[in-house]
């Protein structure tokens, strides 16, 4: 493996990560939270507990 190439790619990706922190960190977190909220509210109330485990506990 070419160490210099790996270091160059790593540096490029880290620079991209720090240029776009919202897209790199916050967007996936917000997307996941919205998924839990929407499906938890829409489906969770209609699904019964299975072996004393609720839908919300199962998803998390």
mmCIF file as Biopython writes it, N, C-alpha, C and O atoms, coordinates in Angstrom:
data_model
#
loop_
_atom_site.group_PDB
_atom_site.id
_atom_site.type_symbol
_atom_site.label_atom_id
_atom_site.label_alt_id
_atom_site.label_comp_id
_atom_site.label_asym_id
_atom_site.label_entity_id
_atom_site.label_seq_id
_atom_site.pdbx_PDB_ins_code
_atom_site.Cartn_x
_atom_site.Cartn_y
_atom_site.Cartn_z
_atom_site.occupancy
_atom_site.B_iso_or_equiv
_atom_site.auth_seq_id
_atom_site.auth_asym_id
_atom_site.pdbx_PDB_model_num
ATOM 1   N N  . UNK A ? 1  ? 0.836   -1.179  0.000  1.0 0.0 1  A 1 
ATOM 2   C CA . UNK A ? 1  ? 0.000   0.000   0.000  1.0 0.0 1  A 1 
ATOM 3   C C  . UNK A ? 1  ? 0.882   1.243   0.000  1.0 0.0 1  A 1 
ATOM 4   O O  . UNK A ? 1  ? 1.962   1.268   0.590  1.0 0.0 1  A 1 
ATOM 5   N N  . UNK A ? 2  ? 0.408   2.226   -0.650 1.0 0.0 2  A 1 
ATOM 6   C CA . UNK A ? 2  ? 1.134   3.479   -0.757 1.0 0.0 2  A 1 
ATOM 7   C C  . UNK A ? 2  ? 0.743   4.385   0.416  1.0 0.0 2  A 1 
ATOM 8   O O  . UNK A ? 2  ? -0.365  4.920   0.442  1.0 0.0 2  A 1 
ATOM 9   N N  . UNK A ? 3  ? 1.633   4.554   1.368  1.0 0.0 3  A 1 
ATOM 10  C CA . UNK A ? 3  ? 1.357   5.342   2.566  1.0 0.0 3  A 1 
ATOM 11  C C  . UNK A ? 3  ? 1.070   6.798   2.273  1.0 0.0 3  A 1 
ATOM 12  O O  . UNK A ? 3  ? 0.216   7.411   2.914  1.0 0.0 3  A 1 
ATOM 13  N N  . UNK A ? 4  ? 1.780   7.353   1.307  1.0 0.0 4  A 1 
ATOM 14  C CA . UNK A ? 4  ? 1.571   8.766   0.975  1.0 0.0 4  A 1 
ATOM 15  C C  . UNK A ? 4  ? 0.181   8.988   0.382  1.0 0.0 4  A 1 
ATOM 16  O O  . UNK A ? 4  ? -0.475  9.987   0.679  1.0 0.0 4  A 1 
ATOM 17  N N  . UNK A ? 5  ? -0.260  8.062   -0.449 1.0 0.0 5  A 1 
ATOM 18  C CA . UNK A ? 5  ? -1.597  8.180   -1.041 1.0 0.0 5  A 1 
ATOM 19  C C  . UNK A ? 5  ? -2.674  8.074   0.033  1.0 0.0 5  A 1 
ATOM 20  O O  . UNK A ? 5  ? -3.650  8.825   0.018  1.0 0.0 5  A 1 
ATOM 21  N N  . UNK A ? 6  ? -2.496  7.148   0.957  1.0 0.0 6  A 1 
ATOM 22  C CA . UNK A ? 6  ? -3.469  6.991   2.036  1.0 0.0 6  A 1 
ATOM 23  C C  . UNK A ? 6  ? -3.520  8.250   2.895  1.0 0.0 6  A 1 
ATOM 24  O O  . UNK A ? 6  ? -4.602  8.710   3.260  1.0 0.0 6  A 1 
ATOM 25  N N  . UNK A ? 7  ? -2.364  8.804   3.216  1.0 0.0 7  A 1 
ATOM 26  C CA . UNK A ? 7  ? -2.315  10.031  4.010  1.0 0.0 7  A 1 
ATOM 27  C C  . UNK A ? 7  ? -2.961  11.199  3.265  1.0 0.0 7  A 1 
ATOM 28  O O  . UNK A ? 7  ? -3.650  12.016  3.876  1.0 0.0 7  A 1 
ATOM 29  N N  . UNK A ? 8  ? -2.747  11.283  1.965  1.0 0.0 8  A 1 
ATOM 30  C CA . UNK A ? 8  ? -3.348  12.346  1.161  1.0 0.0 8  A 1 
ATOM 31  C C  . UNK A ? 8  ? -4.865  12.231  1.161  1.0 0.0 8  A 1 
ATOM 32  O O  . UNK A ? 8  ? -5.563  13.229  1.341  1.0 0.0 8  A 1 
ATOM 33  N N  . UNK A ? 9  ? -5.378  11.026  0.961  1.0 0.0 9  A 1 
ATOM 34  C CA . UNK A ? 9  ? -6.827  10.820  0.967  1.0 0.0 9  A 1 
ATOM 35  C C  . UNK A ? 9  ? -7.396  11.123  2.347  1.0 0.0 9  A 1 
ATOM 36  O O  . UNK A ? 9  ? -8.447  11.753  2.463  1.0 0.0 9  A 1 
ATOM 37  N N  . UNK A ? 10 ? -6.709  10.679  3.388  1.0 0.0 10 A 1 
ATOM 38  C CA . UNK A ? 10 ? -7.154  10.950  4.753  1.0 0.0 10 A 1 
ATOM 39  C C  . UNK A ? 10 ? -7.226  12.454  5.008  1.0 0.0 10 A 1 
ATOM 40  O O  . UNK A ? 10 ? -8.221  12.943  5.544  1.0 0.0 10 A 1 
ATOM 41  N N  . UNK A ? 11 ? -6.192  13.184  4.634  1.0 0.0 11 A 1 
ATOM 42  C CA . UNK A ? 11 ? -6.176  14.639  4.838  1.0 0.0 11 A 1 
ATOM 43  C C  . UNK A ? 11 ? -7.284  15.323  4.054  1.0 0.0 11 A 1 
ATOM 44  O O  . UNK A ? 11 ? -7.923  16.248  4.554  1.0 0.0 11 A 1 
ATOM 45  N N  . UNK A ? 12 ? -7.515  14.871  2.823  1.0 0.0 12 A 1 
ATOM 46  C CA . UNK A ? 12 ? -8.585  15.447  2.005  1.0 0.0 12 A 1 
ATOM 47  C C  . UNK A ? 12 ? -9.947  15.210  2.657  1.0 0.0 12 A 1 
ATOM 48  O O  . UNK A ? 12 ? -10.769 16.123  2.732  1.0 0.0 12 A 1 
ATOM 49  N N  . UNK A ? 13 ? -10.182 13.996  3.123  1.0 0.0 13 A 1 
ATOM 50  C CA . UNK A ? 13 ? -11.467 13.672  3.746  1.0 0.0 13 A 1 
ATOM 51  C C  . UNK A ? 13 ? -11.663 14.422  5.062  1.0 0.0 13 A 1 
ATOM 52  O O  . UNK A ? 13 ? -12.778 14.851  5.362  1.0 0.0 13 A 1 
ATOM 53  N N  . UNK A ? 14 ? -10.622 14.585  5.837  1.0 0.0 14 A 1 
ATOM 54  C CA . UNK A ? 14 ? -10.740 15.344  7.082  1.0 0.0 14 A 1 
ATOM 55  C C  . UNK A ? 14 ? -11.023 16.820  6.794  1.0 0.0 14 A 1 
ATOM 56  O O  . UNK A ? 14 ? -11.804 17.452  7.507  1.0 0.0 14 A 1 
ATOM 57  N N  . UNK A ? 15 ? -10.399 17.365  5.767  1.0 0.0 15 A 1 
ATOM 58  C CA . UNK A ? 15 ? -10.668 18.759  5.390  1.0 0.0 15 A 1 
ATOM 59  C C  . UNK A ? 15 ? -12.118 18.914  4.939  1.0 0.0 15 A 1 
ATOM 60  O O  . UNK A ? 15 ? -12.775 19.896  5.285  1.0 0.0 15 A 1 
ATOM 61  N N  . UNK A ? 16 ? -12.617 17.954  4.172  1.0 0.0 16 A 1 
ATOM 62  C CA . UNK A ? 16 ? -14.015 17.988  3.728  1.0 0.0 16 A 1 
ATOM 63  C C  . UNK A ? 16 ? -14.952 17.886  4.923  1.0 0.0 16 A 1 
ATOM 64  O O  . UNK A ? 16 ? -15.957 18.594  4.990  1.0 0.0 16 A 1 
ATOM 65  N N  . UNK A ? 17 ? -14.629 17.016  5.857  1.0 0.0 17 A 1 
ATOM 66  C CA . UNK A ? 17 ? -15.444 16.841  7.057  1.0 0.0 17 A 1 
ATOM 67  C C  . UNK A ? 17 ? -15.553 18.146  7.836  1.0 0.0 17 A 1 
ATOM 68  O O  . UNK A ? 17 ? -16.645 18.510  8.275  1.0 0.0 17 A 1 
ATOM 69  N N  . UNK A ? 18 ? -14.456 18.848  8.013  1.0 0.0 18 A 1 
ATOM 70  C CA . UNK A ? 18 ? -14.480 20.085  8.791  1.0 0.0 18 A 1 
ATOM 71  C C  . UNK A ? 18 ? -15.063 21.259  8.019  1.0 0.0 18 A 1 
ATOM 72  O O  . UNK A ? 18 ? -15.481 22.241  8.633  1.0 0.0 18 A 1 
ATOM 73  N N  . UNK A ? 19 ? -15.105 21.189  6.682  1.0 0.0 19 A 1 
ATOM 74  C CA . UNK A ? 19 ? -15.755 22.243  5.894  1.0 0.0 19 A 1 
ATOM 75  C C  . UNK A ? 19 ? -17.267 22.141  5.983  1.0 0.0 19 A 1 
ATOM 76  O O  . UNK A ? 19 ? -17.965 23.152  5.899  1.0 0.0 19 A 1 
ATOM 77  N N  . UNK A ? 20 ? -17.777 20.936  6.151  1.0 0.0 20 A 1 
ATOM 78  C CA . UNK A ? 20 ? -19.218 20.713  6.140  1.0 0.0 20 A 1 
ATOM 79  C C  . UNK A ? 20 ? -19.667 19.956  7.389  1.0 0.0 20 A 1 
ATOM 80  O O  . UNK A ? 20 ? -20.150 18.829  7.279  1.0 0.0 20 A 1 
ATOM 81  N N  . UNK A ? 21 ? -19.517 20.552  8.572  1.0 0.0 21 A 1 
ATOM 82  C CA . UNK A ? 21 ? -19.890 19.812  9.789  1.0 0.0 21 A 1 
ATOM 83  C C  . UNK A ? 21 ? -21.386 19.509  9.868  1.0 0.0 21 A 1 
ATOM 84  O O  . UNK A ? 21 ? -21.776 18.472  10.405 1.0 0.0 21 A 1 
ATOM 85  N N  . UNK A ? 22 ? -22.219 20.395  9.343  1.0 0.0 22 A 1 
ATOM 86  C CA . UNK A ? 22 ? -23.661 20.152  9.394  1.0 0.0 22 A 1 
ATOM 87  C C  . UNK A ? 22 ? -24.019 18.898  8.604  1.0 0.0 22 A 1 
ATOM 88  O O  . UNK A ? 22 ? -24.744 18.035  9.100  1.0 0.0 22 A 1 
ATOM 89  N N  . UNK A ? 23 ? -23.515 18.796  7.382  1.0 0.0 23 A 1 
ATOM 90  C CA . UNK A ? 23 ? -23.823 17.640  6.551  1.0 0.0 23 A 1 
ATOM 91  C C  . UNK A ? 23 ? -23.175 16.368  7.086  1.0 0.0 23 A 1 
ATOM 92  O O  . UNK A ? 23 ? -23.700 15.272  6.892  1.0 0.0 23 A 1 
ATOM 93  N N  . UNK A ? 24 ? -22.046 16.512  7.754  1.0 0.0 24 A 1 
ATOM 94  C CA . UNK A ? 24 ? -21.314 15.343  8.237  1.0 0.0 24 A 1 
ATOM 95  C C  . UNK A ? 24 ? -21.856 14.798  9.551  1.0 0.0 24 A 1 
ATOM 96  O O  . UNK A ? 24 ? -21.839 13.586  9.765  1.0 0.0 24 A 1 
ATOM 97  N N  . UNK A ? 25 ? -22.332 15.659  10.424 1.0 0.0 25 A 1 
ATOM 98  C CA . UNK A ? 25 ? -22.750 15.221  11.757 1.0 0.0 25 A 1 
ATOM 99  C C  . UNK A ? 25 ? -24.237 15.406  12.026 1.0 0.0 25 A 1 
ATOM 100 O O  . UNK A ? 25 ? -24.938 14.454  12.370 1.0 0.0 25 A 1 
ATOM 101 N N  . UNK A ? 26 ? -24.704 16.611  11.870 1.0 0.0 26 A 1 
ATOM 102 C CA . UNK A ? 26 ? -26.060 16.927  12.301 1.0 0.0 26 A 1 
ATOM 103 C C  . UNK A ? 26 ? -27.133 16.313  11.404 1.0 0.0 26 A 1 
ATOM 104 O O  . UNK A ? 26 ? -28.154 15.844  11.908 1.0 0.0 26 A 1 
ATOM 105 N N  . UNK A ? 27 ? -26.929 16.305  10.114 1.0 0.0 27 A 1 
ATOM 106 C CA . UNK A ? 27 ? -27.954 15.787  9.207  1.0 0.0 27 A 1 
ATOM 107 C C  . UNK A ? 27 ? -28.279 14.312  9.466  1.0 0.0 27 A 1 
ATOM 108 O O  . UNK A ? 27 ? -29.461 13.974  9.528  1.0 0.0 27 A 1 
ATOM 109 N N  . UNK A ? 28 ? -27.304 13.421  9.619  1.0 0.0 28 A 1 
ATOM 110 C CA . UNK A ? 28 ? -27.655 12.031  9.931  1.0 0.0 28 A 1 
ATOM 111 C C  . UNK A ? 28 ? -28.351 11.872  11.286 1.0 0.0 28 A 1 
ATOM 112 O O  . UNK A ? 28 ? -29.228 11.022  11.436 1.0 0.0 28 A 1 
ATOM 113 N N  . UNK A ? 29 ? -27.968 12.676  12.258 1.0 0.0 29 A 1 
ATOM 114 C CA . UNK A ? 29 ? -28.605 12.596  13.577 1.0 0.0 29 A 1 
ATOM 115 C C  . UNK A ? 29 ? -30.057 13.043  13.483 1.0 0.0 29 A 1 
ATOM 116 O O  . UNK A ? 29 ? -30.947 12.381  14.018 1.0 0.0 29 A 1 
ATOM 117 N N  . UNK A ? 30 ? -30.301 14.161  12.806 1.0 0.0 30 A 1 
ATOM 118 C CA . UNK A ? 30 ? -31.665 14.667  12.650 1.0 0.0 30 A 1 
ATOM 119 C C  . UNK A ? 30 ? -32.511 13.667  11.871 1.0 0.0 30 A 1 
ATOM 120 O O  . UNK A ? 30 ? -33.665 13.426  12.225 1.0 0.0 30 A 1 
ATOM 121 N N  . UNK A ? 31 ? -31.960 13.095  10.833 1.0 0.0 31 A 1 
ATOM 122 C CA . UNK A ? 31 ? -32.680 12.107  10.036 1.0 0.0 31 A 1 
ATOM 123 C C  . UNK A ? 31 ? -33.081 10.893  10.872 1.0 0.0 31 A 1 
ATOM 124 O O  . UNK A ? 31 ? -34.210 10.413  10.766 1.0 0.0 31 A 1 
ATOM 125 N N  . UNK A ? 32 ? -32.181 10.404  11.686 1.0 0.0 32 A 1 
ATOM 126 C CA . UNK A ? 32 ? -32.472 9.245   12.535 1.0 0.0 32 A 1 
ATOM 127 C C  . UNK A ? 32 ? -33.532 9.570   13.575 1.0 0.0 32 A 1 
ATOM 128 O O  . UNK A ? 32 ? -34.433 8.767   13.815 1.0 0.0 32 A 1 
ATOM 129 N N  . UNK A ? 33 ? -33.430 10.736  14.190 1.0 0.0 33 A 1 
ATOM 130 C CA . UNK A ? 33 ? -34.420 11.135  15.195 1.0 0.0 33 A 1 
ATOM 131 C C  . UNK A ? 33 ? -35.799 11.270  14.557 1.0 0.0 33 A 1 
ATOM 132 O O  . UNK A ? 33 ? -36.791 10.829  15.138 1.0 0.0 33 A 1 
ATOM 133 N N  . UNK A ? 34 ? -35.875 11.870  13.376 1.0 0.0 34 A 1 
ATOM 134 C CA . UNK A ? 34 ? -37.160 11.984  12.688 1.0 0.0 34 A 1 
ATOM 135 C C  . UNK A ? 34 ? -37.740 10.618  12.361 1.0 0.0 34 A 1 
ATOM 136 O O  . UNK A ? 34 ? -38.949 10.415  12.479 1.0 0.0 34 A 1 
ATOM 137 N N  . UNK A ? 35 ? -36.902 9.685   11.954 1.0 0.0 35 A 1 
ATOM 138 C CA . UNK A ? 35 ? -37.352 8.321   11.663 1.0 0.0 35 A 1 
ATOM 139 C C  . UNK A ? 35 ? -37.985 7.701   12.907 1.0 0.0 35 A 1 
ATOM 140 O O  . UNK A ? 35 ? -39.078 7.139   12.837 1.0 0.0 35 A 1 
ATOM 141 N N  . UNK A ? 36 ? -37.297 7.805   14.044 1.0 0.0 36 A 1 
ATOM 142 C CA . UNK A ? 36 ? -37.825 7.235   15.282 1.0 0.0 36 A 1 
ATOM 143 C C  . UNK A ? 36 ? -39.140 7.891   15.681 1.0 0.0 36 A 1 
ATOM 144 O O  . UNK A ? 36 ? -40.073 7.205   16.099 1.0 0.0 36 A 1 
ATOM 145 N N  . UNK A ? 37 ? -39.222 9.203   15.556 1.0 0.0 37 A 1 
ATOM 146 C CA . UNK A ? 37 ? -40.425 9.923   15.968 1.0 0.0 37 A 1 
ATOM 147 C C  . UNK A ? 37 ? -41.598 9.576   15.059 1.0 0.0 37 A 1 
ATOM 148 O O  . UNK A ? 37 ? -42.687 9.276   15.546 1.0 0.0 37 A 1 
ATOM 149 N N  . UNK A ? 38 ? -41.390 9.614   13.754 1.0 0.0 38 A 1 
ATOM 150 C CA . UNK A ? 38 ? -42.482 9.372   12.810 1.0 0.0 38 A 1 
ATOM 151 C C  . UNK A ? 38 ? -42.979 7.934   12.908 1.0 0.0 38 A 1 
ATOM 152 O O  . UNK A ? 38 ? -44.179 7.706   13.058 1.0 0.0 38 A 1 
ATOM 153 N N  . UNK A ? 39 ? -42.081 6.973   12.826 1.0 0.0 39 A 1 
ATOM 154 C CA . UNK A ? 39 ? -42.523 5.587   12.877 1.0 0.0 39 A 1 
ATOM 155 C C  . UNK A ? 39 ? -42.979 5.192   14.274 1.0 0.0 39 A 1 
ATOM 156 O O  . UNK A ? 39 ? -43.871 4.356   14.417 1.0 0.0 39 A 1 
ATOM 157 N N  . UNK A ? 40 ? -42.394 5.769   15.288 1.0 0.0 40 A 1 
ATOM 158 C CA . UNK A ? 40 ? -42.846 5.487   16.643 1.0 0.0 40 A 1 
ATOM 159 C C  . UNK A ? 40 ? -44.266 5.966   16.871 1.0 0.0 40 A 1 
ATOM 160 O O  . UNK A ? 40 ? -45.056 5.284   17.524 1.0 0.0 40 A 1 
ATOM 161 N N  . UNK A ? 41 ? -44.597 7.136   16.337 1.0 0.0 41 A 1 
ATOM 162 C CA . UNK A ? 41 ? -45.943 7.682   16.502 1.0 0.0 41 A 1 
ATOM 163 C C  . UNK A ? 41 ? -46.946 6.992   15.583 1.0 0.0 41 A 1 
ATOM 164 O O  . UNK A ? 41 ? -48.071 6.712   15.996 1.0 0.0 41 A 1 
ATOM 165 N N  . UNK A ? 42 ? -46.552 6.720   14.353 1.0 0.0 42 A 1 
ATOM 166 C CA . UNK A ? 42 ? -47.479 6.156   13.376 1.0 0.0 42 A 1 
ATOM 167 C C  . UNK A ? 42 ? -47.710 4.662   13.578 1.0 0.0 42 A 1 
ATOM 168 O O  . UNK A ? 42 ? -48.846 4.194   13.496 1.0 0.0 42 A 1 
ATOM 169 N N  . UNK A ? 43 ? -46.668 3.928   13.834 1.0 0.0 43 A 1 
ATOM 170 C CA . UNK A ? 43 ? -46.780 2.475   13.909 1.0 0.0 43 A 1 
ATOM 171 C C  . UNK A ? 43 ? -46.792 1.982   15.347 1.0 0.0 43 A 1 
ATOM 172 O O  . UNK A ? 43 ? -47.471 1.007   15.665 1.0 0.0 43 A 1 
ATOM 173 N N  . UNK A ? 44 ? -46.054 2.643   16.207 1.0 0.0 44 A 1 
ATOM 174 C CA . UNK A ? 44 ? -45.899 2.173   17.579 1.0 0.0 44 A 1 
ATOM 175 C C  . UNK A ? 44 ? -47.195 2.053   18.350 1.0 0.0 44 A 1 
ATOM 176 O O  . UNK A ? 44 ? -47.331 1.173   19.200 1.0 0.0 44 A 1 
ATOM 177 N N  . UNK A ? 45 ? -48.152 2.926   18.067 1.0 0.0 45 A 1 
ATOM 178 C CA . UNK A ? 45 ? -49.424 2.856   18.785 1.0 0.0 45 A 1 
ATOM 179 C C  . UNK A ? 45 ? -50.291 1.711   18.293 1.0 0.0 45 A 1 
ATOM 180 O O  . UNK A ? 45 ? -51.215 1.301   18.995 1.0 0.0 45 A 1 
ATOM 181 N N  . UNK A ? 46 ? -50.021 1.187   17.110 1.0 0.0 46 A 1 
ATOM 182 C CA . UNK A ? 46 ? -50.841 0.119   16.526 1.0 0.0 46 A 1 
ATOM 183 C C  . UNK A ? 46 ? -50.277 -1.276  16.757 1.0 0.0 46 A 1 
ATOM 184 O O  . UNK A ? 46 ? -50.959 -2.271  16.511 1.0 0.0 46 A 1 
ATOM 185 N N  . UNK A ? 47 ? -49.054 -1.353  17.220 1.0 0.0 47 A 1 
ATOM 186 C CA . UNK A ? 47 ? -48.414 -2.652  17.423 1.0 0.0 47 A 1 
ATOM 187 C C  . UNK A ? 47 ? -48.457 -2.995  18.905 1.0 0.0 47 A 1 
ATOM 188 O O  . UNK A ? 47 ? -48.125 -2.176  19.762 1.0 0.0 47 A 1 
ATOM 189 N N  . UNK A ? 48 ? -48.869 -4.214  19.184 1.0 0.0 48 A 1 
ATOM 190 C CA . UNK A ? 48 ? -48.925 -4.661  20.574 1.0 0.0 48 A 1 
ATOM 191 C C  . UNK A ? 48 ? -47.538 -5.073  21.042 1.0 0.0 48 A 1 
ATOM 192 O O  . UNK A ? 48 ? -46.640 -5.326  20.238 1.0 0.0 48 A 1 
ATOM 193 N N  . UNK A ? 49 ? -47.384 -5.134  22.349 1.0 0.0 49 A 1 
ATOM 194 C CA . UNK A ? 49 ? -46.116 -5.590  22.924 1.0 0.0 49 A 1 
ATOM 195 C C  . UNK A ? 49 ? -45.935 -7.079  22.652 1.0 0.0 49 A 1 
ATOM 196 O O  . UNK A ? 49 ? -46.888 -7.855  22.719 1.0 0.0 49 A 1 
ATOM 197 N N  . UNK A ? 50 ? -44.723 -7.459  22.349 1.0 0.0 50 A 1 
ATOM 198 C CA . UNK A ? 50 ? -44.387 -8.863  22.135 1.0 0.0 50 A 1 
ATOM 199 C C  . UNK A ? 50 ? -43.431 -9.269  23.243 1.0 0.0 50 A 1 
ATOM 200 O O  . UNK A ? 50 ? -42.337 -8.719  23.363 1.0 0.0 50 A 1 
ATOM 201 N N  . UNK A ? 51 ? -43.846 -10.225 24.044 1.0 0.0 51 A 1 
ATOM 202 C CA . UNK A ? 51 ? -43.058 -10.696 25.181 1.0 0.0 51 A 1 
ATOM 203 C C  . UNK A ? 51 ? -42.634 -9.531  26.081 1.0 0.0 51 A 1 
ATOM 204 O O  . UNK A ? 51 ? -41.482 -9.439  26.503 1.0 0.0 51 A 1 
ATOM 205 N N  . UNK A ? 52 ? -43.579 -8.660  26.357 1.0 0.0 52 A 1 
ATOM 206 C CA . UNK A ? 52 ? -43.383 -7.490  27.226 1.0 0.0 52 A 1 
ATOM 207 C C  . UNK A ? 52 ? -42.341 -6.501  26.709 1.0 0.0 52 A 1 
ATOM 208 O O  . UNK A ? 52 ? -41.746 -5.766  27.497 1.0 0.0 52 A 1 
ATOM 209 N N  . UNK A ? 53 ? -42.115 -6.475  25.406 1.0 0.0 53 A 1 
ATOM 210 C CA . UNK A ? 53 ? -41.209 -5.497  24.800 1.0 0.0 53 A 1 
ATOM 211 C C  . UNK A ? 53 ? -42.040 -4.621  23.874 1.0 0.0 53 A 1 
ATOM 212 O O  . UNK A ? 53 ? -42.639 -5.111  22.916 1.0 0.0 53 A 1 
ATOM 213 N N  . UNK A ? 54 ? -42.074 -3.325  24.162 1.0 0.0 54 A 1 
ATOM 214 C CA . UNK A ? 54 ? -42.844 -2.410  23.325 1.0 0.0 54 A 1 
ATOM 215 C C  . UNK A ? 54 ? -42.108 -2.134  22.013 1.0 0.0 54 A 1 
ATOM 216 O O  . UNK A ? 54 ? -40.921 -2.429  21.873 1.0 0.0 54 A 1 
ATOM 217 N N  . UNK A ? 55 ? -42.842 -1.563  21.061 1.0 0.0 55 A 1 
ATOM 218 C CA . UNK A ? 55 ? -42.253 -1.245  19.761 1.0 0.0 55 A 1 
ATOM 219 C C  . UNK A ? 55 ? -41.109 -0.247  19.914 1.0 0.0 55 A 1 
ATOM 220 O O  . UNK A ? 55 ? -40.059 -0.412  19.293 1.0 0.0 55 A 1 
ATOM 221 N N  . UNK A ? 56 ? -41.299 0.776   20.726 1.0 0.0 56 A 1 
ATOM 222 C CA . UNK A ? 56 ? -40.257 1.786   20.929 1.0 0.0 56 A 1 
ATOM 223 C C  . UNK A ? 56 ? -38.988 1.204   21.519 1.0 0.0 56 A 1 
ATOM 224 O O  . UNK A ? 56 ? -37.885 1.544   21.091 1.0 0.0 56 A 1 
ATOM 225 N N  . UNK A ? 57 ? -39.139 0.328   22.501 1.0 0.0 57 A 1 
ATOM 226 C CA . UNK A ? 57 ? -37.962 -0.310  23.104 1.0 0.0 57 A 1 
ATOM 227 C C  . UNK A ? 57 ? -37.270 -1.227  22.109 1.0 0.0 57 A 1 
ATOM 228 O O  . UNK A ? 57 ? -36.043 -1.331  22.110 1.0 0.0 57 A 1 
ATOM 229 N N  . UNK A ? 58 ? -38.039 -1.889  21.266 1.0 0.0 58 A 1 
ATOM 230 C CA . UNK A ? 58 ? -37.457 -2.780  20.265 1.0 0.0 58 A 1 
ATOM 231 C C  . UNK A ? 58 ? -36.649 -2.000  19.233 1.0 0.0 58 A 1 
ATOM 232 O O  . UNK A ? 58 ? -35.554 -2.417  18.857 1.0 0.0 58 A 1 
ATOM 233 N N  . UNK A ? 59 ? -37.180 -0.884  18.778 1.0 0.0 59 A 1 
ATOM 234 C CA . UNK A ? 59 ? -36.500 -0.085  17.755 1.0 0.0 59 A 1 
ATOM 235 C C  . UNK A ? 59 ? -35.217 0.519   18.297 1.0 0.0 59 A 1 
ATOM 236 O O  . UNK A ? 59 ? -34.195 0.523   17.610 1.0 0.0 59 A 1 
ATOM 237 N N  . UNK A ? 60 ? -35.259 1.028   19.519 1.0 0.0 60 A 1 
ATOM 238 C CA . UNK A ? 60 ? -34.066 1.653   20.097 1.0 0.0 60 A 1 
ATOM 239 C C  . UNK A ? 60 ? -33.096 0.574   20.475 1.0 0.0 60 A 1 
ATOM 240 O O  . UNK A ? 60 ? -32.014 0.867   20.983 1.0 0.0 60 A 1 
#
